[in-house]
C-alpha cells in the first residue's frame, strides 16, 4: 500500500495536476489525499488528469472563499470505499482494502492555523474515532502543528508553540495513535524565502495498523510547485533479497564452534547445480 499526502496550495492550474499525476505514476500511488485545494468543485476531467486514467473514484470537501478544501482520489477495485463523512477540516473514508480484506478508516486532515480552531477539530476527530470502533486507522495530512521545538526553525513564536505542542501531543496520545518512522527531509513546509521551516505534514496510525503492517514508513519527497513537500506512506520496506550471513569474531573463540558449523553445514543439502564451500580453518 502506498498513500500520498500533499498540501498543494491550490489546484487551479494544470501544471499542478501534471505534478500529482507524475507522483502517482512514479510511486504507484494507491490513494491520493490532497489538502488546501482552494476549489469548490471537482469533476471527472480534473480527477482523471491527476490520477492518470479512468479508474479513479474521488470525493472532496469544498474550499470556503478559496481557502482550505480537501480531495481524495482512489481506485475502487483496490480500496472499496463504503462510507464518507465530511467536516470543515477533514474527509473520512471508511472501506475495505481489497488485498488484505481489511477495513480501513482513512482521515484526510487540513487543520486550522489557530489553536481554538485546532481544539474544535481535535474533538471532532476524537468523537469520530469513538463512533467507529472497528477497523484500523490512519490520520494524515497537514496538521499545522509541530510535536517539538526541533520541528520548527526560524520562528520566534516559542511561547505560542508550547501550548500547541502540548495539546497536539496530548491529542495523539488520547487517540492511541503513533507517528510512523520517517525518511527523507526533516521538514515538510518552507517559507518561500527559506527563513522558516516546519514539520507539519505527517501520518499517524493506530496500534492495529502497526500490527498488520509493522514496516510502515513515511517518506518526505522534494518540493515542486507548493511550499509543502509531498509525503508518502509505504506499508512495505524495499526487499533487497536475502540478508547475508555474518560471523562475529567472538564466536570463533567459543569451544565447539567449528564442530557445530561443520555438522550444521553437512545437514544442509543443496539441490541443483551449485559451487558451495566452507572454510573452517
C-alpha positions as CSV (number, residue, x, y, z in Angstrom):
1,X,0.0,0.0,0.0
2,X,1.3,3.5,-0.9
3,X,-0.6,6.6,0.1
4,X,0.3,10.2,-0.9
5,X,-0.4,13.2,1.3
6,X,0.2,16.6,-0.3
7,X,-0.8,20.2,0.6
8,X,-0.7,21.5,-2.9
9,X,-1.6,25.2,-2.0
10,X,-4.3,25.3,-4.7
11,X,-5.3,23.1,-7.7
12,X,-6.3,25.9,-10.1
13,X,-3.5,25.3,-12.6
14,X,-3.0,22.3,-14.9
15,X,0.7,22.3,-14.0
16,X,-0.1,21.0,-10.5
17,X,-2.4,18.4,-12.0
18,X,0.5,17.1,-14.0
19,X,2.8,17.1,-11.0
20,X,0.4,15.0,-9.0
21,X,-0.1,12.6,-11.9
22,X,3.7,12.3,-12.2
23,X,3.9,11.4,-8.5
24,X,1.1,8.9,-8.9
25,X,2.8,7.1,-11.8
26,X,6.3,7.2,-10.4
27,X,5.5,5.9,-7.0
28,X,2.5,3.7,-8.0
29,X,0.2,5.5,-5.5
30,X,-2.9,3.6,-4.3
31,X,-4.6,6.6,-2.6
32,X,-4.1,10.3,-3.1
33,X,-5.0,12.7,-0.3
34,X,-4.7,16.4,-1.1
35,X,-5.1,19.4,1.3
36,X,-5.7,23.1,0.6
37,X,-7.2,22.5,-2.9
38,X,-8.8,26.0,-2.9
39,X,-11.5,24.6,-5.1
40,X,-15.2,24.2,-4.5
41,X,-16.0,21.6,-7.3
42,X,-14.1,18.7,-8.9
43,X,-15.2,16.9,-12.0
44,X,-14.2,13.7,-13.8
45,X,-11.8,15.6,-16.2
46,X,-9.8,17.1,-13.4
47,X,-9.6,13.9,-11.3
48,X,-8.6,11.8,-14.3
49,X,-6.0,14.3,-15.2
50,X,-4.4,14.0,-11.8
51,X,-4.9,10.2,-11.4
52,X,-3.7,9.3,-14.9
53,X,-6.5,7.1,-16.1
54,X,-10.3,6.5,-16.0
55,X,-10.3,4.1,-13.0
56,X,-10.4,7.0,-10.5
57,X,-13.0,7.5,-7.8
58,X,-13.0,10.7,-5.7
59,X,-14.6,12.8,-3.0
60,X,-13.9,16.2,-1.7
61,X,-14.6,18.9,0.9
62,X,-15.1,22.2,-0.9
63,X,-13.0,25.3,0.0
64,X,-14.6,28.3,1.5
65,X,-13.9,31.6,-0.3
66,X,-10.8,30.0,-2.0
67,X,-9.4,28.8,1.4
68,X,-8.9,25.2,2.5
69,X,-10.5,22.3,0.7
70,X,-9.7,18.6,0.7
71,X,-9.7,15.9,-2.1
72,X,-9.2,12.1,-2.1
73,X,-8.5,10.0,-5.2
74,X,-8.5,6.2,-5.3
75,X,-9.2,3.1,-7.4
76,X,-12.4,1.4,-6.1
77,X,-11.1,-2.0,-7.1
78,X,-8.2,-1.5,-4.7
79,X,-9.9,0.4,-1.9
80,X,-13.7,-0.2,-1.8
81,X,-15.0,2.9,-0.1
82,X,-18.4,2.3,1.5
83,X,-18.9,5.4,3.6
84,X,-17.7,9.0,3.7
85,X,-18.0,11.6,6.5
86,X,-17.1,15.3,5.9
87,X,-16.2,18.0,8.3
88,X,-14.9,21.5,7.6
89,X,-11.3,20.3,8.1
90,X,-11.4,16.6,7.4
91,X,-12.6,14.0,5.0
92,X,-13.2,10.5,6.4
93,X,-13.2,7.4,4.2
94,X,-14.4,4.0,5.5
95,X,-13.9,1.0,3.3
96,X,-12.2,-2.3,2.6
97,X,-8.6,-2.6,1.4
98,X,-9.1,-5.5,-1.0
99,X,-5.6,-7.0,-1.0
100,X,-5.8,-7.8,2.8
101,X,-9.6,-7.8,3.0
102,X,-9.1,-5.3,5.8
103,X,-11.4,-2.5,6.9
104,X,-9.6,0.9,6.9
105,X,-10.5,4.2,8.3
106,X,-8.6,6.9,6.4
107,X,-8.9,10.6,7.5
108,X,-7.5,13.4,5.4
109,X,-6.8,16.4,7.6
110,X,-6.2,20.1,7.0
111,X,-6.1,21.7,10.4
112,X,-6.7,25.4,11.1
113,X,-3.7,27.6,12.0
114,X,-5.3,29.0,15.2
115,X,-5.3,27.0,18.4
116,X,-9.0,27.4,19.2
117,X,-9.8,26.0,15.7
118,X,-7.5,23.1,16.3
119,X,-9.2,22.3,19.6
120,X,-12.5,22.0,17.8
121,X,-11.0,19.8,15.1
122,X,-9.2,17.5,17.7
123,X,-12.5,17.0,19.5
124,X,-14.4,16.2,16.2
125,X,-11.8,13.6,15.3
126,X,-11.9,12.2,18.8
127,X,-15.6,11.7,18.5
128,X,-15.3,10.2,15.0
129,X,-12.9,7.5,16.3
130,X,-15.1,6.7,19.3
131,X,-18.1,6.3,17.0
132,X,-16.3,3.9,14.7
133,X,-14.5,1.3,16.9
134,X,-14.0,-1.4,14.2
135,X,-11.2,-1.2,11.7
136,X,-7.7,0.3,11.6
137,X,-7.0,4.0,11.5
138,X,-4.7,6.3,9.6
139,X,-4.9,10.1,10.1
140,X,-2.8,12.1,7.6
141,X,-2.3,15.5,6.1
142,X,-1.3,19.0,7.2
143,X,-1.9,19.2,10.9
144,X,-0.4,22.8,11.2
145,X,1.2,21.7,14.4
146,X,4.6,20.5,15.5
147,X,5.4,17.9,18.2
148,X,8.6,19.5,19.5
149,X,10.6,22.8,19.1
150,X,13.1,20.9,16.9
151,X,10.5,20.5,14.3
152,X,10.4,24.3,13.6
153,X,13.3,26.5,12.7
154,X,13.3,30.3,12.3
155,X,10.1,31.2,14.2
156,X,10.1,33.5,17.2
157,X,6.7,32.3,18.4
158,X,8.1,29.9,21.1
159,X,5.6,30.8,23.7
160,X,2.7,30.1,21.4
161,X,4.3,26.9,20.2
162,X,4.4,25.5,23.8
163,X,0.6,25.2,24.1
164,X,0.2,24.0,20.6
165,X,2.8,21.3,21.0
166,X,1.4,20.1,24.3
167,X,-2.2,19.9,23.1
168,X,-1.2,18.2,19.9
169,X,0.8,15.5,21.6
170,X,-1.9,15.0,24.2
171,X,-4.5,14.5,21.4
172,X,-2.2,12.0,19.7
173,X,-1.8,10.1,23.0
174,X,-5.5,10.2,23.8
175,X,-6.3,8.8,20.3
176,X,-3.8,5.9,20.7
177,X,-2.0,6.9,17.6
178,X,1.6,6.7,16.6
179,X,3.7,8.7,14.2
180,X,5.5,6.2,11.9
181,X,9.2,6.3,11.3
182,X,10.3,8.8,8.7
183,X,12.8,9.0,5.9
184,X,13.9,11.9,3.7
185,X,13.8,15.5,4.8
186,X,13.2,16.7,8.4
187,X,10.8,19.4,7.4
188,X,7.7,19.5,5.2
189,X,6.9,23.2,4.9
190,X,9.2,26.1,3.9
191,X,8.6,29.8,3.8
192,X,9.4,30.9,0.2
193,X,12.5,32.8,1.3
194,X,13.7,29.9,3.4
195,X,13.7,31.8,6.7
196,X,11.3,29.4,8.4
197,X,10.7,25.7,8.0
198,X,8.5,23.3,9.9
199,X,7.4,19.7,10.0
200,X,3.6,20.0,9.6
201,X,2.7,17.0,7.3
202,X,2.7,13.6,8.9
203,X,1.0,10.2,9.1
204,X,-0.5,8.9,12.4
205,X,-1.7,5.3,12.6
206,X,-3.3,3.1,15.2
207,X,-1.9,0.1,17.1
208,X,-4.0,-2.2,14.9
209,X,-2.5,-0.7,11.8
210,X,1.1,-1.4,13.0
211,X,0.1,-5.0,14.0
212,X,-0.9,-5.6,10.4
213,X,1.8,-3.5,8.7
214,X,4.7,-3.3,11.1
215,X,7.1,-2.0,8.5
216,X,5.0,1.1,7.7
217,X,7.1,4.2,7.0
218,X,6.7,7.8,5.7
219,X,8.9,9.4,3.1
220,X,9.3,13.2,2.6
221,X,9.8,13.9,-1.1
222,X,11.2,17.0,-2.8
223,X,9.1,20.1,-3.1
224,X,8.0,21.3,-6.5
225,X,5.1,23.8,-7.0
226,X,4.0,24.1,-3.4
227,X,5.6,25.4,-0.2
228,X,4.8,21.9,1.2
229,X,6.7,18.7,0.4
230,X,4.6,15.7,-0.7
231,X,4.8,12.8,1.8
232,X,4.1,9.2,1.0
233,X,3.3,6.2,3.3
234,X,4.5,2.8,2.4
235,X,3.5,-0.3,4.3
236,X,6.4,-2.4,3.0
237,X,10.1,-1.6,3.0
238,X,12.2,-2.3,-0.1
239,X,13.0,-6.0,-0.4
240,X,16.8,-6.2,-1.1
241,X,16.7,-10.1,-1.1
242,X,18.1,-12.5,1.5
243,X,20.3,-10.9,4.2
244,X,23.9,-12.0,4.2
245,X,25.1,-14.3,6.9
246,X,27.5,-12.6,9.3
247,X,30.0,-14.1,11.7
248,X,31.1,-12.3,14.9
249,X,34.7,-12.7,15.8
250,X,33.9,-13.7,19.4
251,X,32.0,-16.8,18.0
252,X,35.3,-18.1,16.7
253,X,36.7,-18.4,20.2
254,X,33.8,-20.4,21.5
255,X,34.6,-24.0,22.3
256,X,32.9,-26.4,19.8
257,X,32.1,-23.6,17.3
258,X,33.8,-25.2,14.3
259,X,32.3,-28.6,15.0
260,X,28.8,-27.1,15.3
261,X,29.2,-25.3,12.0
262,X,30.5,-28.4,10.2
263,X,27.7,-30.5,11.4
264,X,25.0,-27.9,10.5
265,X,26.5,-27.4,7.1
266,X,26.7,-31.1,6.3
267,X,22.9,-31.4,7.0
268,X,22.1,-28.7,4.5
269,X,21.7,-30.5,1.2
270,X,21.7,-28.1,-1.7
271,X,19.6,-29.0,-4.7
272,X,20.5,-28.3,-8.3
273,X,23.9,-27.0,-9.6
274,X,26.0,-25.0,-7.3
275,X,29.5,-24.4,-6.1
276,X,29.4,-24.1,-2.3
277,X,32.3,-24.3,0.0
278,X,33.1,-23.7,3.7
279,X,36.5,-23.0,5.1
280,X,36.7,-23.7,8.8
281,X,40.4,-23.4,9.3
